[in-house]
Amino acid sequence: MADNFNIKYLDIKYNREMEMPLEKMVKILLPLEIDINFHIETLKAQGIIIRTNLLRRSKFLGGEGSIKLNLQPLESYKNIWKEDYNKNINKINKAVDETKGVVILFEDKPIDAKYHIWCGGSTENAENVVDNPIRYLRRVLCDYCKDSPYWQKEKTFTVKELGEKLETKFPDTNINSDT
């Protein structure tokens, strides 16, 4: 892929079409889509996913081209990352630079790259999630997630708290957790 390949996108903030080099856009999107504290190999994989999805959606490759973004420069993370800013920028640069130009293809076209932090023991067939069977998005059992901090994460809510979070009112009922 050419070093000067640009992605066109609609800047939501200014409501105008903009253009940015693909690799620069991957660097900006990476910390928005995954925790920067993940292992470098995870960051690399996420960079490949981002690049693949951007190319899939680009008009250049026949996509709809309706990429709407509100991008902030990486400098905007200085206040968030504070003393870790340079370390995190170096991680981003390493992850993206070491995978530069790498995309995931199926039948010579960029895939619809889905991803998740935690699968709960298995992935799912595409048609069970997006009502569209996709040959490369098939159910796979997974033992790796059991070591994730999200594996047994559980949160308890009262009916009232749940209603507030969902912005709805549940009918008054006598719910007994013992039955």
N, CA and C of each residue as an Amber inpcrd file, in Angstrom:
protein
   537
   0.8530000  -1.1770000   0.0000000   0.0000000   0.0000000   0.0000000
   0.8890000   1.2260000   0.0000000   0.5160000   2.1930000  -0.7790000
   1.3100000   3.4140000  -0.9030000   1.3950000   4.1540000   0.4220000
   2.5680000   4.7280000   0.6800000   2.7700000   5.4740000   1.9230000
   1.8550000   6.6880000   2.0260000   1.4180000   7.1860000   0.9080000
   0.6110000   8.4140000   0.9170000  -0.8860000   8.1440000   0.7360000
  -1.3400000   6.9270000   1.0670000  -2.7600000   6.6080000   0.9290000
  -3.5510000   7.3690000   1.9830000  -4.5080000   8.1510000   1.5390000
  -5.3210000   8.9510000   2.4480000  -6.7310000   8.4070000   2.5560000
  -7.3090000   8.6190000   3.7110000  -8.6920000   8.2320000   3.9740000
  -9.5210000   9.5120000   4.0570000 -10.6000000   9.5370000   3.3230000
 -11.5290000  10.6610000   3.4180000 -12.5630000  10.3390000   4.4790000
 -12.9080000  11.3640000   5.2790000 -13.8920000  11.1720000   6.3250000
 -14.6450000  12.4680000   6.5450000 -15.7970000  12.3560000   7.1700000
 -16.5820000  13.5350000   7.5070000 -16.2420000  13.9280000   8.9320000
 -15.6800000  15.1150000   9.0880000 -15.3530000  15.6410000  10.4090000
 -16.6520000  16.1270000  11.0440000 -17.0990000  15.4070000  12.0720000
 -18.3770000  15.7050000  12.7090000 -18.3690000  17.0930000  13.3420000
 -17.2580000  17.4410000  13.9670000 -17.1750000  18.7230000  14.6670000
 -17.3830000  19.9000000  13.7200000 -16.7660000  19.8490000  12.5320000
 -16.8460000  20.9630000  11.5910000 -17.7720000  20.6950000  10.4120000
 -18.3680000  19.5000000  10.3840000 -19.2900000  19.1020000   9.3230000
 -18.7080000  19.3570000   7.9270000 -17.4930000  18.8650000   7.7290000
 -16.8470000  19.0090000   6.4230000 -16.0180000  17.7720000   6.1240000
 -15.8480000  17.5060000   4.8460000 -15.0590000  16.3570000   4.4400000
 -13.5760000  16.6860000   4.5870000 -12.8680000  15.7470000   5.1800000
 -11.4340000  15.9130000   5.4290000 -10.7020000  14.7090000   4.8630000
  -9.3930000  14.7980000   4.8480000  -8.5560000  13.7190000   4.3620000
  -7.3540000  13.5970000   5.2820000  -6.9580000  12.3500000   5.5610000
  -5.8240000  12.1220000   6.4630000  -5.0890000  10.8710000   6.0030000
  -3.7600000  10.8680000   6.1320000  -3.0200000   9.6440000   5.8040000
  -3.5270000   8.4700000   6.6620000  -3.6760000   7.3340000   6.0310000
  -4.2180000   6.1440000   6.6870000  -3.4820000   5.8120000   7.9780000
  -2.1640000   5.7420000   7.9330000  -1.4050000   5.3210000   9.1100000
  -1.5400000   6.3260000  10.2560000  -1.6310000   7.6040000   9.9520000
  -1.8350000   8.6160000  10.9920000  -3.2030000   8.4260000  11.6390000
  -4.2110000   8.1100000  10.8180000  -5.5580000   7.8990000  11.3430000
  -5.5910000   6.6640000  12.2460000  -4.8760000   5.6170000  11.8740000
  -4.8200000   4.4110000  12.7080000  -4.2170000   4.7640000  14.0710000
  -3.1670000   5.5870000  14.0800000  -2.5360000   5.9850000  15.3450000
  -3.4970000   6.7830000  16.2200000  -4.2910000   7.6360000  15.6170000
  -5.2380000   8.4440000  16.3870000  -6.3780000   7.5810000  16.9280000
  -6.8540000   6.6310000  16.1290000  -7.9870000   5.8010000  16.5430000
  -7.6060000   4.7100000  17.5410000  -6.3670000   4.2590000  17.5200000
  -5.9560000   3.1460000  18.3730000  -6.2770000   3.3680000  19.8520000
  -5.8670000   4.4700000  20.4720000  -6.1860000   4.6190000  21.9020000
  -7.6620000   4.8940000  22.1780000  -8.4280000   5.2200000  21.1470000
  -9.8710000   5.3930000  21.3230000 -10.5920000   4.0540000  21.3730000
  -9.9970000   3.0380000  20.7630000 -10.6710000   1.7580000  20.6300000
 -10.1720000   0.6770000  21.5750000  -9.0500000   0.9030000  22.2230000
  -8.5160000  -0.1270000  23.1140000  -7.6820000   0.5400000  24.2010000
  -7.6720000  -0.0590000  25.3620000  -6.8810000   0.4530000  26.4770000
  -5.3990000   0.3930000  26.1180000  -4.7310000   1.5070000  26.2240000
  -3.3210000   1.6090000  25.8550000  -2.4380000   0.7150000  26.7190000
  -2.9470000   0.2400000  27.8500000  -2.1600000  -0.6090000  28.7410000
  -2.1570000  -2.0810000  28.3400000  -2.9060000  -2.4310000  27.2870000
  -2.8650000  -3.8090000  26.8100000  -1.4710000  -4.1200000  26.2560000
  -1.1760000  -5.3960000  26.1470000   0.1040000  -5.8750000  25.6100000
   0.3060000  -5.3070000  24.2030000   1.5590000  -5.0700000  23.8340000
   1.8840000  -4.4790000  22.5270000   1.3290000  -5.3230000  21.3740000
   1.3130000  -6.6440000  21.5120000   0.7860000  -7.4940000  20.4400000
  -0.7200000  -7.2960000  20.2730000  -1.4150000  -7.0240000  21.3680000
  -2.8430000  -6.7240000  21.2920000  -3.0500000  -5.3920000  20.5910000
  -2.2120000  -4.4200000  20.8980000  -2.3020000  -3.1160000  20.2300000
  -2.0230000  -3.2580000  18.7270000  -1.0730000  -4.0980000  18.3750000
  -0.7780000  -4.3400000  16.9590000  -1.9980000  -4.9500000  16.2600000
  -2.5980000  -5.9560000  16.8950000  -3.7800000  -6.5990000  16.3090000
  -4.9010000  -5.5810000  16.1380000  -5.0970000  -4.7280000  17.1360000
  -6.1470000  -3.7100000  17.0420000  -5.8330000  -2.7190000  15.9270000
  -4.5680000  -2.3690000  15.7590000  -4.1760000  -1.4810000  14.6590000
  -4.5200000  -2.0870000  13.3030000  -4.2820000  -3.3810000  13.1630000
  -4.6170000  -4.0760000  11.9110000  -6.1290000  -4.0670000  11.6880000
  -6.8860000  -4.2810000  12.7440000  -8.3500000  -4.2600000  12.6460000
  -8.8370000  -2.8770000  12.2190000  -8.3010000  -1.8350000  12.8490000
  -8.7020000  -0.4690000  12.5010000  -8.3880000  -0.1760000  11.0310000
  -7.1620000  -0.4990000  10.6120000  -6.7410000  -0.2510000   9.2310000
  -7.6350000  -1.0160000   8.2550000  -7.9160000  -2.2710000   8.5690000
  -8.7670000  -3.0980000   7.7030000 -10.1550000  -2.4930000   7.5700000
 -10.7480000  -2.0810000   8.6980000 -12.0960000  -1.5050000   8.6540000
 -12.1250000  -0.1670000   7.9210000 -11.0980000   0.6470000   8.0920000
 -11.0480000   1.9220000   7.3630000 -10.9870000   1.6810000   5.8590000
 -10.1320000   0.7620000   5.4520000 -10.0210000   0.4690000   4.0210000
 -11.3030000  -0.1470000   3.4710000 -11.9220000  -1.0110000   4.2380000
 -13.1750000  -1.6380000   3.7990000 -14.2470000  -0.5830000   3.5420000
 -14.2900000   0.4260000   4.3920000 -15.3150000   1.4650000   4.2650000
 -14.9560000   2.5500000   3.2530000 -13.6970000   2.6220000   2.8390000
 -13.2890000   3.6940000   1.9340000 -13.9030000   3.5160000   0.5440000
 -14.2520000   4.6110000  -0.0680000 -14.8160000   4.5740000  -1.4220000
 -13.8150000   4.0110000  -2.4200000 -12.5370000   4.1940000  -2.1530000
 -11.4780000   3.7140000  -3.0330000 -11.6080000   2.2160000  -3.2940000
 -12.0320000   1.4750000  -2.2700000 -12.1860000   0.0270000  -2.4190000
 -13.6400000  -0.3990000  -2.5850000 -14.4990000   0.5460000  -2.9140000
 -15.8930000   0.2170000  -3.1690000 -16.7940000   0.2900000  -1.9650000
 -16.2890000   0.7620000  -0.8420000 -17.1120000   0.9050000   0.3560000
 -18.0240000   2.1090000   0.2480000 -18.8960000   2.2570000   1.2520000
 -19.8530000   3.3670000   1.2290000 -19.1890000   4.7090000   1.4850000
 -17.9970000   4.6870000   2.1000000 -17.2470000   5.9180000   2.2980000
 -17.8100000   6.8520000   3.3490000 -18.8250000   6.4310000   4.0830000
 -19.4520000   7.3220000   5.0600000 -18.7870000   7.1720000   6.4260000
 -17.5240000   7.5340000   6.4830000 -16.7780000   7.4570000   7.7270000
 -16.9430000   8.7990000   8.4330000 -17.6780000   8.7900000   9.5370000
 -17.9280000  10.0090000  10.2950000 -17.1270000   9.9320000  11.5890000
 -16.2590000  10.8980000  11.7910000 -15.3730000  10.8730000  12.9440000
 -15.2400000  12.2460000  13.5800000 -14.9420000  12.2400000  14.8460000
 -14.5730000  13.4500000  15.5600000 -13.1850000  13.1670000  16.1190000
 -12.1730000  13.4080000  15.3010000 -10.8050000  13.0590000  15.6740000
 -10.1410000  14.1770000  16.4590000  -9.4230000  13.7670000  17.4770000
  -8.6140000  14.6860000  18.2630000  -7.1560000  14.2980000  18.0440000
  -6.2630000  15.2570000  17.9290000  -4.8450000  14.8900000  17.7740000
  -4.3470000  14.1520000  19.0100000  -3.3190000  13.3470000  18.8310000
  -2.7660000  12.5900000  19.9550000  -2.2720000  13.5090000  21.0730000
  -1.9210000  14.7420000  20.7410000  -1.4720000  15.7050000  21.7550000
  -2.5590000  15.9460000  22.8090000  -3.8150000  15.7190000  22.4500000
  -4.9050000  15.9600000  23.4010000  -4.8670000  14.9700000  24.5780000
  -4.0650000  13.9080000  24.4730000  -3.9350000  12.9340000  25.5560000
  -2.9420000  13.3740000  26.6360000  -2.2320000  14.4640000  26.3980000
  -1.2330000  14.9150000  27.3900000  -1.8580000  15.1090000  28.7640000
  -3.0350000  15.6890000  28.8200000  -3.6950000  15.9220000  30.1030000
  -4.2330000  14.6420000  30.7310000  -4.5040000  13.6490000  29.9200000
  -5.0480000  12.3860000  30.4230000  -3.9260000  11.4650000  30.8950000
  -2.9200000  11.2990000  30.0490000  -1.8370000  10.3590000  30.3580000
  -0.7370000  10.9640000  31.2220000  -0.6760000  12.2710000  31.2880000
   0.3140000  13.0050000  32.0850000   1.7320000  12.4720000  31.8720000
   2.3650000  11.9330000  32.9240000   3.7660000  11.4960000  32.8130000
   3.9360000  10.2640000  31.9160000   2.8510000   9.5560000  31.5960000
   2.9310000   8.3830000  30.7080000   2.7300000   8.7460000  29.2330000
   2.5510000  10.0250000  28.9350000   2.2460000  10.4450000  27.5640000
   3.2920000   9.9340000  26.5650000   4.5730000  10.2250000  26.7860000
   5.6190000   9.8150000  25.8300000   5.7040000   8.3010000  25.7100000
   5.5980000   7.5960000  26.8310000   5.6300000   6.1210000  26.8150000
   4.4700000   5.5790000  25.9700000   3.2740000   6.1460000  26.1530000
   2.0940000   5.6750000  25.4150000   2.1800000   6.0220000  23.9340000
   2.6830000   7.2000000  23.6130000   2.8630000   7.5780000  22.1980000
   3.8550000   6.6230000  21.5490000   4.9120000   6.2780000  22.2530000
   5.8860000   5.3200000  21.7140000   5.2470000   3.9580000  21.4730000
   4.3690000   3.5250000  22.3870000   3.6660000   2.2450000  22.1940000
   2.7730000   2.2970000  20.9560000   2.0500000   3.3920000  20.8020000
   1.1740000   3.5580000  19.6330000   2.0040000   3.5310000  18.3580000
   3.0770000   4.3120000  18.3260000   3.9380000   4.3540000  17.1380000
   4.4980000   2.9760000  16.8190000   4.9440000   2.2590000  17.8510000
   5.5000000   0.9160000  17.6440000   4.4450000  -0.0250000  17.0760000
   3.2650000  -0.0300000  17.6700000   2.1970000  -0.9390000  17.2310000
   1.7880000  -0.6660000  15.7910000   1.6440000   0.5870000  15.4450000
   1.1840000   0.9350000  14.0970000   2.3180000   0.8060000  13.0820000
   3.5010000   1.2800000  13.4300000   4.6260000   1.2090000  12.4900000
   5.0260000  -0.2300000  12.1790000   4.9730000  -1.1140000  13.1820000
   5.3660000  -2.5120000  12.9520000   4.3130000  -3.3070000  12.1870000
   3.1260000  -2.7510000  12.0100000   2.0800000  -3.4350000  11.2250000
   1.6820000  -2.6040000  10.0030000   2.4740000  -1.6110000   9.6740000
   2.1610000  -0.6830000   8.5860000   1.7410000  -1.4330000   7.3130000
   0.5750000  -1.0630000   6.8090000   0.0860000  -1.6440000   5.5640000
  -0.5460000  -3.0180000   5.7000000  -0.5240000  -3.6050000   6.8810000
  -1.0790000  -4.9470000   7.0660000  -2.5880000  -4.8500000   7.2560000
  -3.3180000  -5.6130000   6.4380000  -4.7740000  -5.6860000   6.5490000
  -5.1880000  -7.1500000   6.4770000  -6.4130000  -7.4250000   6.8770000
  -6.9380000  -8.7920000   6.8330000  -7.8620000  -8.8970000   5.6270000
  -7.5720000  -9.8450000   4.7470000  -8.3520000 -10.0360000   3.5240000
  -9.0470000 -11.3850000   3.5300000 -10.1980000 -11.4260000   2.8760000
 -10.9010000 -12.6720000   2.6000000 -11.3770000 -12.5540000   1.1670000
 -10.9620000 -13.4900000   0.3310000 -11.2610000 -13.4480000  -1.1000000
 -10.8430000 -12.1040000  -1.6970000  -9.6400000 -11.6790000  -1.3450000
  -8.9840000 -10.4680000  -1.8550000  -9.6780000  -9.1640000  -1.5040000
 -10.5200000  -9.1670000  -0.4790000 -11.1910000  -7.9480000  -0.0360000
 -11.0070000  -7.8030000   1.4710000 -10.9140000  -6.5520000   1.9670000
 -10.8060000  -6.3710000   3.4190000 -12.0450000  -6.9270000   4.1210000
 -11.8070000  -7.6400000   5.2130000 -12.9190000  -8.2280000   5.9580000
 -13.6390000  -7.1690000   6.7830000 -14.8080000  -7.5340000   7.2830000
 -15.5160000  -6.7350000   8.2720000 -14.9620000  -7.2040000   9.6120000
 -13.9330000  -6.5180000  10.0870000 -13.1700000  -6.9820000  11.2480000
 -13.8890000  -6.6400000  12.5470000 -14.4720000  -7.6420000  13.1590000
 -15.1500000  -7.4960000  14.4450000 -14.1580000  -7.8180000  15.5520000
 -14.3350000  -7.2270000  16.6980000 -13.4480000  -7.4870000  17.8060000
 -14.1780000  -7.2580000  19.1210000 -13.5970000  -7.7720000  20.1940000
 -14.1760000  -7.6230000  21.5190000 -13.0600000  -7.7740000  22.5390000
 -13.2810000  -7.2470000  23.7020000 -12.3040000  -7.3810000  24.7770000
 -12.3820000  -8.7690000  25.3880000 -13.5770000  -9.3230000  25.4330000
 -13.7950000 -10.5710000  26.1420000 -14.9580000 -11.3100000  25.4910000
 -14.8060000 -12.5990000  25.2330000 -15.8470000 -13.3410000  24.5170000
 -16.7190000 -14.1930000  25.4260000 -16.3580000 -14.3950000  26.6720000
 -17.1740000 -15.2020000  27.5720000 -17.0820000 -16.6880000  27.3060000
 -16.0570000 -17.1340000  26.6240000 -15.8700000 -18.5620000  26.3800000
 -16.0550000 -18.9870000  24.9380000 -16.6830000 -18.1340000  24.1310000
 -16.7770000 -18.4410000  22.6970000 -17.2150000 -17.2030000  21.9360000
 -16.8310000 -17.1710000  20.6740000 -17.3490000 -16.1350000  19.7860000
 -18.7010000 -16.6140000  19.2750000 -19.2930000 -15.9160000  18.3340000
 -20.6260000 -16.2670000  17.8440000 -20.6440000 -16.2200000  16.3240000
 -21.5120000 -17.0060000  15.7270000 -21.7170000 -16.9380000  14.2830000
 -22.3220000 -15.5850000  13.9350000 -21.8650000 -15.0010000  12.8300000
 -22.2980000 -13.6580000  12.4340000 -23.8120000 -13.5430000  12.3190000
 -24.4770000 -14.5390000  11.7640000 -25.9250000 -14.4380000  11.5410000
 -26.7130000 -14.3690000  12.8470000 -26.1100000 -14.8050000  13.9430000
 -26.7740000 -14.7190000  15.2430000 -26.6220000 -13.3450000  15.8800000
 -25.7900000 -12.5110000  15.2900000 -25.5290000 -11.1840000  15.8390000
 -25.9910000 -10.0840000  14.8840000 -25.6420000 -10.2060000  13.6150000
 -25.9370000  -9.1400000  12.6440000 -26.8960000  -9.5840000  11.5310000
 -27.5620000 -10.7120000  11.7180000 -28.5220000 -11.2280000  10.7250000
 -27.9250000 -11.3540000   9.3290000 -26.6450000 -11.6640000   9.2570000
 -25.9920000 -11.8060000   7.9680000 -24.9180000 -12.8780000   8.0980000
 -25.0970000 -14.0250000   7.4390000 -24.0590000 -15.0520000   7.5370000
 -22.7970000 -14.6080000   6.7960000 -21.6830000 -14.5970000   7.5010000
 -20.3950000 -14.2400000   6.9230000 -19.4860000 -15.4330000   7.1580000
 -18.9330000 -15.9720000   6.0920000 -18.2020000 -17.2370000   6.1800000
 -17.0300000 -17.2100000   7.1430000 -16.3750000 -16.0860000   7.2920000
 -15.2070000 -16.0500000   8.1590000 -15.5360000 -15.6470000   9.5960000
 -16.7840000 -15.3230000   9.8870000 -17.1870000 -15.0020000  11.2640000
 -18.0210000 -16.1490000  11.8210000 -17.3210000 -17.1810000  12.2710000
 -17.9370000 -18.4020000  12.7800000 -17.6230000 -18.5560000  14.2620000
 -18.4700000 -19.3010000  14.9390000 -18.3070000 -19.5560000  16.3690000
 -17.0200000 -20.3300000  16.6310000 -16.2650000 -19.8670000  17.6270000
 -15.0340000 -20.5250000  18.0340000 -15.0120000 -20.5520000  19.5570000
 -14.7170000 -21.7320000  20.1350000 -14.5740000 -21.8380000  21.5810000
 -13.2500000 -21.2090000  22.0040000 -13.2290000 -20.6400000  23.1990000
 -12.0510000 -19.8990000  23.6450000 -11.8110000 -20.1150000  25.1330000
 -10.6080000 -20.5360000  25.4690000 -10.2210000 -20.6720000  26.8710000
  -9.3690000 -19.4930000  27.3440000  -8.9650000 -18.6240000  26.4200000
  -8.0600000 -17.5370000  26.7720000  -8.7170000 -16.4820000  27.6510000
 -10.0040000 -16.2660000  27.4810000 -10.6950000 -15.1920000  28.2100000
 -10.8510000 -15.4690000  29.6980000 -10.7130000 -16.7210000  30.1130000
 -10.9110000 -17.0140000  31.5330000  -9.8880000 -16.3170000  32.4150000
  -8.7660000 -15.8880000  31.8460000  -7.7610000 -15.1450000  32.6000000
  -7.9940000 -13.6330000  32.5380000  -9.0330000 -13.2290000  31.8400000
  -9.3480000 -11.8070000  31.7110000  -9.9560000 -11.2710000  33.0020000
  -9.6860000 -10.0090000  33.3290000 -10.3340000  -9.4290000  34.5150000
 -11.8470000  -9.2750000  34.3270000 -12.3360000  -9.4580000  33.1160000
 -13.7640000  -9.3210000  32.8250000 -14.5100000 -10.6550000  32.9240000
 -13.7840000 -11.7710000  33.1170000 -14.3720000 -13.1050000  33.0550000
 -15.5450000 -13.2800000  34.0120000 -15.3820000 -12.9820000  35.2660000
 -16.4320000 -13.1700000  36.2520000 -16.9100000 -11.8430000  36.8270000
 -16.8620000 -10.8120000  36.0210000 -17.2710000  -9.4990000  36.5050000
 -18.7880000  -9.4590000  36.6080000 -19.2550000  -9.0120000  37.7110000
 -20.6820000  -9.0330000  37.9880000 -21.0410000  -7.7710000  38.7600000
 -22.1950000  -7.2280000  38.4720000 -22.6600000  -6.0460000  39.1810000
 -24.1270000  -6.2500000  39.5210000 -24.5120000  -5.8670000  40.7240000
 -25.8810000  -6.0400000  41.1820000 -26.5630000  -4.6890000  41.2520000
 -27.8050000  -4.6350000  40.7630000 -28.6080000  -3.4160000  40.7890000
 -29.9510000  -3.7140000  41.4240000 -30.5040000  -2.7440000  42.1080000
 -31.8910000  -2.8530000  42.5400000 -32.7560000  -2.5820000  41.3210000
 -34.0380000  -2.9300000  41.4040000 -34.9550000  -2.6680000  40.2900000
 -34.9960000  -1.1650000  40.0140000 -34.9990000  -0.3630000  41.0540000
 -35.0310000   1.0870000  40.8900000 -33.7730000   1.5840000  40.1740000
 -32.5860000   1.1150000  40.5940000 -31.3300000   1.5240000  39.9620000
 -31.2950000   1.1070000  38.4940000 -31.7610000  -0.1020000  38.2200000
 -31.7880000  -0.5920000  36.8480000 -32.7070000   0.2820000  35.9910000
 -33.8590000   0.6280000  36.5200000 -34.7840000   1.5120000  35.8040000
 -34.1660000   2.8640000  35.5120000 -33.4220000   3.3990000  36.4730000
 -32.7550000   4.6820000  36.2600000 -31.6860000   4.5810000  35.1830000
 -30.9060000   3.5230000  35.2200000 -29.8460000   3.3470000  34.2210000
 -30.4160000   3.1420000  32.8220000 -31.5300000   2.4490000  32.7260000
 -32.1620000   2.1950000  31.4310000 -33.1440000   3.2930000  31.0420000
 -33.2900000   4.2780000  31.9380000 -34.2110000   5.4000000  31.7250000
 -35.6250000   4.9150000  31.4180000 -36.1020000   4.0080000  32.2670000
 -37.4500000   3.4710000  32.1290000 -37.9990000   3.2080000  33.5270000
 -39.2890000   3.0210000  33.6010000 -39.9130000   2.7120000  34.8820000
 -40.5270000   1.3290000  34.7790000 -40.1140000   0.4670000  35.6840000
 -40.6620000  -0.8720000  35.7220000 -41.9250000  -0.8650000  36.5730000
 -42.8970000  -1.7140000  36.2380000 -44.0980000  -1.7830000  37.0700000
 -43.7390000  -2.2790000  38.4670000 -44.4990000  -1.8200000  39.4380000
 -44.2650000  -2.2780000  40.8040000 -44.5890000  -3.7700000  40.8860000
 -43.6140000  -4.5260000  41.2920000 -43.7780000  -5.9680000  41.4460000
 -43.0920000  -6.4000000  42.7100000 -43.4810000  -7.5520000  43.1780000
 -42.8470000  -8.1100000  44.3630000 -41.8410000  -9.1560000  43.8790000
 -40.6180000  -8.6950000  43.6470000 -39.5820000  -9.5950000  43.1320000
 -38.8250000 -10.1710000  44.3180000 -38.7620000 -11.4960000  44.3390000
 -38.0710000 -12.1840000  45.4160000 -36.9030000 -12.9260000  44.7840000
 -35.6980000 -12.6260000  45.1990000 -34.5250000 -13.2510000  44.5900000
 -34.3500000 -14.7170000  44.9940000 -35.1520000 -15.1950000  45.9760000
 -35.0340000 -16.5870000  46.4150000 -35.7920000 -17.5510000  45.5070000
 -36.6500000 -17.0410000  44.6240000 -37.4370000 -17.9420000  43.7850000
 -36.9000000 -17.9720000  42.3760000
